[in-house]
Amino acid sequence: MVRKVRSALSILLGDAMERGLVNRNVARELRARRKAGAERKSERRQKGKLKAGVDIPLAEEIRAIIQALETMPGRHRAVIVTAIFTGLRASELRGLRWSDIDFHKKEIRVHQRADRYNVIGRPKSEAGERAVPAPPMALNALRQWKLQCPESELGLAFPTKSGGVVQHTDIVNRGLIPAQLKAGVVTADGKAKYTGLHGLRHFFASWCINRKVDGGSVIPRS
């Protein structure tokens, strides 16, 4: 809708310029600035390519994290294992419902997300609504967690104890970081190496495209 309005405004202003009614087409200038900004972002991404073992967890680090999760409370294990092997965004995990998990078809359907204010809504784009294959390890972790999951009026798969939307920081600070510390996935100063769930999403992408001999598409046994 924004693009349509901007395009219509640009046409009107262009006509007005030809009639001598205005001196500038600010709508056209805005689009030019947006394009330049996109190009700058692209250049920054090229200069700062993500590195395995720095920005993206290595396969052996993921195995160690999964092993460490075995001794941690159910929700933390379930949500992190699901993140590792489905590539769901943090907002999608926080908004995930049990009704979106099809254990028979072995897939997770993404229909909603929880924003930073814990408000449930649709994914940001049409492409965000999708069905994601769920491997056995993720499904097993979800089955075990479902037996002890608190009731939630929203039907959430990873709710708080009161049934509400869990905070992103809670998943990271009580799940991801402690798991890394137990697994020894740490920096030189002893801190957790990866501080956000986005690194797990990048791992999932690399895991899907790598050859099996390089660790791709091989699910560690639980």
N, C-alpha and C positions, 0 to 999 in steps of 0.2 A: 504494500500500500504506500509506503514511504517513497519507494522508487517511482511508482506511478504518479504520485503527486508532484515529486520533484521534476519528472519528465514533462508533465503538463505545464508546470510553472516555467520551465526552461523554454518551452515553445511559445508561451504567452509573452515572456520577456524578450525573446528573440524577435517576435513580431513587433513589439513595442519599440525595440532598438531601431528596426528598419523604418518605423514611422517617426523616429526622432523624439519619442516620448520619454525614454530613459537612456542613460549613458552606459550602463553595465548590465550584463546578464549574470547576476550573482548565483543563480542556480547552476549554470554551466561552470562557473569558477569553483563552486563547491565540489562538483563531481571531479574536476581536475585535481583538486587538493586531495580528495579521498583516494584517487588513483595513485598519486605520488606517495601518500601515506602507506598504501598497500605495498608499493614497490620497496619502500624503506623497510617495512616489516619482513618482506621476503629476503632482502639482503641481510638483515640481522640474523634470520634463521639460518641462512647459508653459512654465515661466519661462525655461528655458535651451534654447530651440529651436536646432537646428543651423542654421548659416548657410553658404550657398554661398560659397566663396572663403576661408572661415575654418575650418570643420570639414569641408566637403565640397569636393573639388577641382572647379574649373571645367573645362568642356569643353576650352578652349584649353590649360589646364595639363596635362590628360591627354594631349593631342596632343603637347605638348612632352616629357613624360615618356616616351611611347612612342618618340619619335624618338631621345631620349637612350639608350634601352635598346638600340638597334640596335648600338651599339659596346660593349656590356657582355657578359660571359660568358653562355652559353646558359641556364643554370638561372635566373639572376636575371631575364632577359627573359621566359622562359616562365612562371615562377610569377607575376610581377607582371601580365603581360598577361592571364593566366588569371583572376587576382583581379579585374582591372578589368572584364572582360566576362562573368563568370559570377556574381559576387557571392558566391563561396564564402568561408566564414570561414577565418581563418588556421589553425585546428585541422583543418579539412576539407582544406585544401590540403596540409598537412603529412602527413596520413594518406591522401592520394589515391594510388590504384594505377593502373598502366597498364591493368589489366583493367577499371577503372571508366570508361575513356574509350572511347567508341564513335565512331571516326572516320567510319564509314559512316552512322550515324544522326545524327551531328553533335550529340552530347549527352554530358554527364558525369553519371554516376550516383554519388550520395553515399551510401555505405554505412558509412563508418567515419570516425573522427577520431583525432587524436593530442593527448593532454592536455598540460598544462604539464610533466609528468614524462616525456614522450615515450612514454607508454603508449598503445597502439592499442586503441580500443574503439568501440562503436556510438555514433551521434549521441545527443545528450541527450534527444531526444524522437522519437516516431514521425514527426512532421512533418519532422524533420531528414533522414530518408531520402527522397531525391527524385531526379528526373532534371532536369538543367538544360541548356537548349539552349546549344550552344557555337558562337559565330560564327566565320567563316573566319579572322580574325586570331588568335584564340586557338588554333584547331586547327593553323594553320600554324606558330605558335611552338612548339606541343607536338611537332609532327612533326620539326621541326629539332632540338629538344632531345633527342628520343628517340634520335637517331643517336649522340649522345655521352653519354647518361645512364649513370652508373655502375651496375653490377649491384647488385641489392638482393634479398636473400632474402625480404624482405617484399613485393617487387614494387612498391615506391614509385615514383611519378612524379618526385618531387623529393627524392631521398635525399642524404645526405652523400656524400663521396668513398668512405667505407667501406661505404656502403649502408644506413646507419642513418637515423633520423628527424631531419630538420633542425630546428634551433631557430628559434622565432619571431624572436628577436633577430637571428639570422643573416640572415634574409630582409629584415628592416628595415634593419639596419646596413650590409649589403653589397649590398643591391639597391635598396630604395625610397629611402633617403636619398641615396646617391651619384647615382641617376638624377635626383632633384630638383635636386641641386647642379649637375649637368651641364646640366639643362634651364632653370636659372634660376628654378625654382619655390621661392623662398626668402622668408624674412621680412626685415624691415628691417635686422636685424643679420647677415644673410647665412647664416642657418641654414635647414635644410630645413623647408619649411612644414608638412608633414604627417608626423607621427611614428609612425603606426601603419597597419596594413592595414585597419582598420575604416572609415577615410575612403573607401577604394576601394569598400567594400561599399555605403556610402551613395551614392557616385557611381553605382554600377550601378543602384540603385533609382531615382534621379532620371533617369538615362539612359533607362530603360525607359518611364517615364511621360511624359517631355517630348515635345512635338511635334517633328517632324523639323526644322522651321524654327528651332527653339530648340536644336538639337543632339542631341535624343533619337533613339535608334534609328538613328543614322548612324555606321557604323563607319569610322574613319579608314583610309585605304589604307596598307598597309605598303610 
